[in-house]
Amino acid sequence: METKDVELVDFVVTARKYKTLLTNKYKNRPIWHKPCAGEVISNLPGTIVDIEVKKGQEVKEGDLLLILEAMKMLNRVVSPVSGIVEDIYVQKGDKISKDHLMIKIDPK
């Protein structure tokens, strides 16, 4: 690697400044965004086994929304907030990936 191709970045640890190289994996990482309180996002890839709510239905925090089969286990997905089901982005039998938006709830 030539010296002119190297991009060093500064970081500080206990009031001391260091220089380091950033890896390509770090540079190409997905950008983090603050999660929305009413968005129900899958933590695991899997298959939607059952949907227990309908669009427009009122739900309370902790109510069962759907069942997701992942790694041969049935996972109960519950509501993170109380509110109205705004939209459902999955159907029974759908195979979804990690970080897939499944349901959006309009918080009260």
N, CA and C atoms as an extended XYZ file, in Angstrom:
324
Properties=species:S:1:pos:R:3:atomname:S:1:resname:S:1:resid:I:1 pbc="F F F"
N         0.844       -1.162        0.000 N   MET     1
C         0.000        0.000        0.000 CA  MET     1
C         0.898        1.236        0.000 C   MET     1
N         0.584        2.155       -0.891 N   GLU     2
C         1.375        3.368       -0.969 CA  GLU     2
C         0.944        4.346        0.117 C   GLU     2
N         1.842        5.189        0.531 N   THR     3
C         1.575        6.159        1.591 CA  THR     3
C         0.475        7.131        1.194 C   THR     3
N         0.415        7.526       -0.065 N   LYS     4
C        -0.609        8.489       -0.480 CA  LYS     4
C        -2.014        7.889       -0.463 C   LYS     4
N        -2.158        6.545       -0.478 N   ASP     5
C        -3.460        5.887       -0.448 CA  ASP     5
C        -3.976        5.684        0.972 C   ASP     5
N        -3.171        5.965        1.969 N   VAL     6
C        -3.543        5.708        3.357 CA  VAL     6
C        -4.308        6.902        3.916 C   VAL     6
N        -5.460        6.618        4.503 N   GLU     7
C        -6.251        7.669        5.149 CA  GLU     7
C        -6.294        7.370        6.644 C   GLU     7
N        -5.608        8.157        7.430 N   LEU     8
C        -5.588        7.969        8.872 CA  LEU     8
C        -6.654        8.841        9.512 C   LEU     8
N        -7.307        8.305       10.533 N   VAL     9
C        -8.306        9.069       11.281 CA  VAL     9
C        -7.838        9.197       12.719 C   VAL     9
N        -8.258       10.264       13.376 N   ASP    10
C        -7.886       10.502       14.769 CA  ASP    10
C        -8.928        9.909       15.697 C   ASP    10
N        -8.478        9.385       16.822 N   PHE    11
C        -9.383        9.021       17.904 CA  PHE    11
C        -8.663        9.289       19.208 C   PHE    11
N        -9.456        9.557       20.248 N   VAL    12
C        -8.901        9.971       21.529 CA  VAL    12
C        -9.292        8.958       22.595 C   VAL    12
N        -8.299        8.524       23.371 N   VAL    13
C        -8.533        7.622       24.489 CA  VAL    13
C        -7.838        8.236       25.695 C   VAL    13
N        -8.615        8.489       26.726 N   THR    14
C        -8.096        9.102       27.962 CA  THR    14
C        -7.142       10.261       27.668 C   THR    14
N        -7.653       11.218       26.905 N   ALA    15
C        -6.972       12.475       26.598 CA  ALA    15
C        -5.699       12.302       25.763 C   ALA    15
N        -5.508       11.140       25.152 N   ARG    16
C        -4.374       10.952       24.238 CA  ARG    16
C        -4.920       10.728       22.845 C   ARG    16
N        -4.285       11.349       21.884 N   LYS    17
C        -4.729       11.259       20.505 CA  LYS    17
C        -3.891       10.224       19.754 C   LYS    17
N        -4.577        9.348       19.009 N   TYR    18
C        -3.922        8.303       18.223 CA  TYR    18
C        -4.392        8.404       16.775 C   TYR    18
N        -3.670        7.790       15.881 N   LYS    19
C        -4.073        7.682       14.487 CA  LYS    19
C        -4.213        6.197       14.160 C   LYS    19
N        -5.217        5.890       13.341 N   THR    20
C        -5.457        4.502       12.974 CA  THR    20
C        -6.020        4.437       11.558 C   THR    20
N        -6.020        3.253       11.001 N   LEU    21
C        -6.637        3.003        9.700 CA  LEU    21
C        -8.023        2.409        9.923 C   LEU    21
N        -8.973        2.790        9.089 N   LEU    22
C       -10.299        2.198        9.140 CA  LEU    22
C       -10.361        1.048        8.152 C   LEU    22
N       -10.924       -0.079        8.583 N   THR    23
C       -11.047       -1.229        7.691 CA  THR    23
C       -12.182       -0.992        6.699 C   THR    23
N       -12.145       -1.720        5.591 N   ASN    24
C       -13.226       -1.621        4.604 CA  ASN    24
C       -14.547       -2.082        5.198 C   ASN    24
N       -14.509       -3.082        6.062 N   LYS    25
C       -15.728       -3.571        6.710 CA  LYS    25
C       -16.369       -2.449        7.516 C   LYS    25
N       -15.551       -1.694        8.243 N   TYR    26
C       -16.068       -0.575        9.039 CA  TYR    26
C       -16.613        0.529        8.129 C   TYR    26
N       -15.886        0.836        7.064 N   LYS    27
C       -16.316        1.896        6.151 CA  LYS    27
C       -17.622        1.550        5.441 C   LYS    27
N       -17.844        0.259        5.156 N   ASN    28
C       -19.027       -0.172        4.407 CA  ASN    28
C       -20.173       -0.647        5.292 C   ASN    28
N       -20.088       -0.420        6.592 N   ARG    29
C       -21.133       -0.875        7.512 CA  ARG    29
C       -22.439       -0.130        7.230 C   ARG    29
N       -23.583       -0.740        7.541 N   PRO    30
C       -24.857       -0.041        7.352 CA  PRO    30
C       -24.939        1.148        8.307 C   PRO    30
N       -25.538        2.205        7.843 N   ILE    31
C       -25.679        3.404        8.665 CA  ILE    31
C       -26.784        3.166        9.684 C   ILE    31
N       -26.503        3.490       10.941 N   TRP    32
C       -27.469        3.310       12.007 CA  TRP    32
C       -28.491        4.431       11.962 C   TRP    32
N       -29.742        4.088       12.197 N   HIS    33
C       -30.769        5.110       12.328 CA  HIS    33
C       -31.583        4.814       13.577 C   HIS    33
N       -32.041        5.862       14.206 N   LYS    34
C       -32.806        5.719       15.440 CA  LYS    34
C       -34.120        5.005       15.134 C   LYS    34
N       -34.409        3.909       15.851 N   PRO    35
C       -35.652        3.182       15.585 CA  PRO    35
C       -36.872        3.996       16.000 C   PRO    35
N       -37.930        3.835       15.259 N   CYS    36
C       -39.200        4.492       15.566 CA  CYS    36
C       -39.950        3.616       16.575 C   CYS    36
N       -40.583        4.247       17.552 N   ALA    37
C       -41.262        3.512       18.633 CA  ALA    37
C       -42.349        2.573       18.119 C   ALA    37
N       -43.004        2.910       17.025 N   GLY    38
C       -44.110        2.091       16.543 CA  GLY    38
C       -43.745        1.077       15.475 C   GLY    38
N       -42.474        1.002       15.100 N   GLU    39
C       -42.072        0.047       14.069 CA  GLU    39
C       -41.671       -1.285       14.690 C   GLU    39
N       -42.281       -2.359       14.208 N   VAL    40
C       -41.966       -3.707       14.684 CA  VAL    40
C       -41.085       -4.352       13.623 C   VAL    40
N       -39.803       -4.520       13.958 N   ILE    41
C       -38.797       -5.005       13.016 CA  ILE    41
C       -38.303       -6.375       13.472 C   ILE    41
N       -38.087       -7.275       12.511 N   SER    42
C       -37.639       -8.631       12.853 CA  SER    42
C       -36.189       -8.611       13.320 C   SER    42
N       -35.923       -9.346       14.380 N   ASN    43
C       -34.559       -9.498       14.888 CA  ASN    43
C       -33.856      -10.693       14.263 C   ASN    43
N       -34.641      -11.606       13.695 N   LEU    44
C       -34.116      -12.837       13.095 CA  LEU    44
C       -34.770      -13.060       11.740 C   LEU    44
N       -34.067      -13.695       10.806 N   PRO    45
C       -34.748      -14.106        9.584 CA  PRO    45
C       -35.656      -15.288        9.898 C   PRO    45
N       -36.768      -15.391        9.200 N   GLY    46
C       -37.675      -16.501        9.466 CA  GLY    46
C       -38.911      -16.457        8.595 C   GLY    46
N       -39.925      -17.214        9.018 N   THR    47
C       -41.177      -17.339        8.285 CA  THR    47
C       -42.328      -16.886        9.172 C   THR    47
N       -43.237      -16.103        8.603 N   ILE    48
C       -44.421      -15.663        9.347 CA  ILE    48
C       -45.389      -16.843        9.419 C   ILE    48
N       -45.694      -17.287       10.638 N   VAL    49
C       -46.583      -18.431       10.841 CA  VAL    49
C       -48.026      -17.970       11.003 C   VAL    49
N       -48.240      -16.892       11.741 N   ASP    50
C       -49.599      -16.415       11.995 CA  ASP    50
C       -49.570      -14.932       12.313 C   ASP    50
N       -50.616      -14.223       11.894 N   ILE    51
C       -50.764      -12.800       12.205 CA  ILE    51
C       -52.019      -12.660       13.045 C   ILE    51
N       -51.867      -12.077       14.218 N   GLU    52
C       -52.958      -12.009       15.198 CA  GLU    52
C       -53.707      -10.681       15.192 C   GLU    52
N       -53.284       -9.695       14.395 N   VAL    53
C       -53.931       -8.378       14.387 CA  VAL    53
C       -54.331       -8.009       12.961 C   VAL    53
N       -55.186       -7.003       12.873 N   LYS    54
C       -55.621       -6.479       11.584 CA  LYS    54
C       -55.335       -4.985       11.531 C   LYS    54
N       -55.227       -4.458       10.328 N   LYS    55
C       -55.000       -3.031       10.136 CA  LYS    55
C       -56.153       -2.256       10.765 C   LYS    55
N       -55.822       -1.209       11.519 N   GLY    56
C       -56.831       -0.392       12.183 CA  GLY    56
C       -57.200       -0.870       13.580 C   GLY    56
N       -56.698       -2.024       13.983 N   GLN    57
C       -57.005       -2.586       15.303 CA  GLN    57
C       -56.216       -1.858       16.389 C   GLN    57
N       -56.845       -1.650       17.526 N   GLU    58
C       -56.167       -1.044       18.667 CA  GLU    58
C       -55.429       -2.133       19.443 C   GLU    58
N       -54.173       -1.855       19.796 N   VAL    59
C       -53.372       -2.813       20.562 CA  VAL    59
C       -52.777       -2.114       21.775 C   VAL    59
N       -52.508       -2.902       22.794 N   LYS    60
C       -51.845       -2.398       23.994 CA  LYS    60
C       -50.419       -2.924       24.005 C   LYS    60
N       -49.541       -2.245       24.711 N   GLU    61
C       -48.163       -2.693       24.839 CA  GLU    61
C       -48.150       -4.108       25.407 C   GLU    61
N       -47.441       -5.014       24.733 N   GLY    62
C       -47.351       -6.398       25.175 CA  GLY    62
C       -48.336       -7.342       24.504 C   GLY    62
N       -49.300       -6.806       23.727 N   ASP    63
C       -50.254       -7.663       23.012 CA  ASP    63
C       -49.532       -8.450       21.906 C   ASP    63
N       -49.984       -9.685       21.668 N   LEU    64
C       -49.405      -10.527       20.624 CA  LEU    64
C       -49.786       -9.984       19.247 C   LEU    64
N       -48.784       -9.752       18.403 N   LEU    65
C       -49.015       -9.254       17.050 CA  LEU    65
C       -48.936      -10.370       16.021 C   LEU    65
N       -47.873      -11.167       16.114 N   LEU    66
C       -47.691      -12.251       15.142 CA  LEU    66
C       -46.746      -13.295       15.705 C   LEU    66
N       -46.666      -14.419       14.996 N   ILE    67
C       -45.749      -15.497       15.375 CA  ILE    67
C       -44.778      -15.696       14.218 C   ILE    67
N       -43.497      -15.663       14.553 N   LEU    68
C       -42.421      -15.793       13.581 CA  LEU    68
C       -41.648      -17.069       13.877 C   LEU    68
N       -41.538      -17.951       12.881 N   GLU    69
C       -40.742      -19.162       13.055 CA  GLU    69
C       -39.316      -18.855       12.599 C   GLU    69
N       -38.372      -19.031       13.523 N   ALA    70
C       -36.967      -18.800       13.209 CA  ALA    70
C       -36.144      -19.870       13.915 C   ALA    70
N       -35.241      -20.494       13.206 N   MET    71
C       -34.371      -21.540       13.753 CA  MET    71
C       -35.183      -22.653       14.425 C   MET    71
N       -36.280      -23.058       13.760 N   LYS    72
C       -37.170      -24.137       14.221 CA  LYS    72
C       -37.863      -23.831       15.536 C   LYS    72
N       -37.946      -22.545       15.891 N   MET    73
C       -38.647      -22.138       17.116 CA  MET    73
C       -39.719      -21.123       16.743 C   MET    73
N       -40.850      -21.175       17.456 N   LEU    74
C       -41.914      -20.207       17.247 CA  LEU    74
C       -41.687      -19.037       18.204 C   LEU    74
N       -41.546      -17.846       17.639 N   ASN    75
C       -41.283      -16.642       18.425 CA  ASN    75
C       -42.517      -15.756       18.434 C   ASN    75
N       -42.964      -15.400       19.627 N   ARG    76
C       -44.099      -14.492       19.784 CA  ARG    76
C       -43.579      -13.067       19.653 C   ARG    76
N       -44.143      -12.320       18.720 N   VAL    77
C       -43.761      -10.920       18.534 CA  VAL    77
C       -44.880      -10.084       19.129 C   VAL    77
N       -44.527       -9.288       20.141 N   VAL    78
C       -45.526       -8.499       20.862 CA  VAL    78
C       -45.362       -7.016       20.555 C   VAL    78
N       -46.389       -6.267       20.839 N   SER    79
C       -46.403       -4.839       20.561 CA  SER    79
C       -45.470       -4.087       21.512 C   SER    79
N       -44.578       -3.254       20.963 N   PRO    80
C       -43.681       -2.482       21.824 CA  PRO    80
C       -44.367       -1.268       22.448 C   PRO    80
N       -45.493       -0.827       21.860 N   VAL    81
C       -46.220        0.352       22.346 CA  VAL    81
C       -47.722        0.126       22.215 C   VAL    81
N       -48.482        0.934       22.912 N   SER    82
C       -49.936        0.942       22.733 CA  SER    82
C       -50.273        1.873       21.580 C   SER    82
N       -51.289        1.517       20.799 N   GLY    83
C       -51.684        2.364       19.679 CA  GLY    83
C       -52.584        1.637       18.708 C   GLY    83
N       -52.639        2.152       17.494 N   ILE    84
C       -53.467        1.597       16.429 CA  ILE    84
C       -52.532        0.994       15.364 C   ILE    84
N       -52.859       -0.214       14.887 N   VAL    85
C       -52.068       -0.847       13.834 CA  VAL    85
C       -52.280       -0.035       12.554 C   VAL    85
N       -51.208        0.628       12.122 N   GLU    86
C       -51.273        1.499       10.950 CA  GLU    86
C       -51.157        0.710        9.654 C   GLU    86
N       -50.224       -0.246        9.624 N   ASP    87
C       -50.036       -1.045        8.424 CA  ASP    87
C       -49.351       -2.362        8.772 C   ASP    87
N       -49.626       -3.393        7.971 N   ILE    88
C       -48.999       -4.706        8.130 CA  ILE    88
C       -48.264       -5.003        6.831 C   ILE    88
N       -46.951       -5.214        6.937 N   TYR    89
C       -46.105       -5.372        5.758 CA  TYR    89
C       -45.755       -6.831        5.451 C   TYR    89
N       -46.349       -7.773        6.167 N   VAL    90
C       -46.087       -9.192        5.939 CA  VAL    90
C       -47.413       -9.939        5.819 C   VAL    90
N       -47.334      -11.127        5.242 N   GLN    91
C       -48.487      -12.019        5.156 CA  GLN    91
C       -48.085      -13.377        5.686 C   GLN    91
N       -49.080      -14.156        6.072 N   LYS    92
C       -48.815      -15.508        6.557 CA  LYS    92
C       -48.067      -16.288        5.477 C   LYS    92
N       -46.953      -16.939        5.884 N   GLY    93
C       -46.146      -17.722        4.965 CA  GLY    93
C       -44.959      -16.974        4.365 C   GLY    93
N       -44.904      -15.660        4.554 N   ASP    94
C       -43.776      -14.873        4.023 CA  ASP    94
C       -42.475      -15.271        4.698 C   ASP    94
N       -41.428      -15.365        3.905 N   LYS    95
C       -40.075      -15.573        4.432 CA  LYS    95
C       -39.418      -14.201        4.465 C   LYS    95
N       -38.990      -13.785        5.653 N   ILE    96
C       -38.439      -12.439        5.797 CA  ILE    96
C       -37.002      -12.498        6.285 C   ILE    96
N       -36.292      -11.426        6.043 N   SER    97
C       -34.896      -11.325        6.479 CA  SER    97
C       -34.819      -10.562        7.799 C   SER    97
N       -33.645      -10.543        8.370 N   LYS    98
C       -33.407       -9.769        9.580 CA  LYS    98
C       -33.610       -8.290        9.251 C   LYS    98
N       -34.091       -7.521       10.216 N   ASP    99
C       -34.335       -6.079       10.094 CA  ASP    99
C       -35.440       -5.740        9.103 C   ASP    99
N       -36.359       -6.671        8.864 N   HIS   100
C       -37.503       -6.435        7.981 CA  HIS   100
C       -38.621       -5.769        8.783 C   HIS   100
N       -39.196       -4.683        8.247 N   LEU   101
C       -40.323       -4.016        8.906 CA  LEU   101
C       -41.559       -4.885        8.730 C   LEU   101
N       -42.125       -5.370        9.854 N   MET   102
C       -43.267       -6.268        9.784 CA  MET   102
C       -44.577       -5.523        9.992 C   MET   102
N       -44.647       -4.701       11.027 N   ILE   103
C       -45.881       -3.991       11.373 CA  ILE   103
C       -45.511       -2.590       11.828 C   ILE   103
N       -46.373       -1.628       11.475 N   LYS   104
C       -46.184       -0.260       11.958 CA  LYS   104
C       -47.390        0.107       12.804 C   LYS   104
N       -47.117        0.616       14.007 N   ILE   105
C       -48.171        0.999       14.951 CA  ILE   105
C       -48.078        2.495       15.184 C   ILE   105
N       -49.238        3.158       15.121 N   ASP   106
C       -49.302        4.585       15.423 CA  ASP   106
C       -49.478        4.716       16.935 C   ASP   106
N       -48.441        5.147       17.658 N   PRO   107
C       -48.530        5.220       19.123 CA  PRO   107
C       -49.570        6.233       19.581 C   PRO   107
N       -50.187        5.956       20.713 N   LYS   108
C       -51.174        6.895       21.296 CA  LYS   108
C       -50.471        8.046       21.946 C   LYS   108
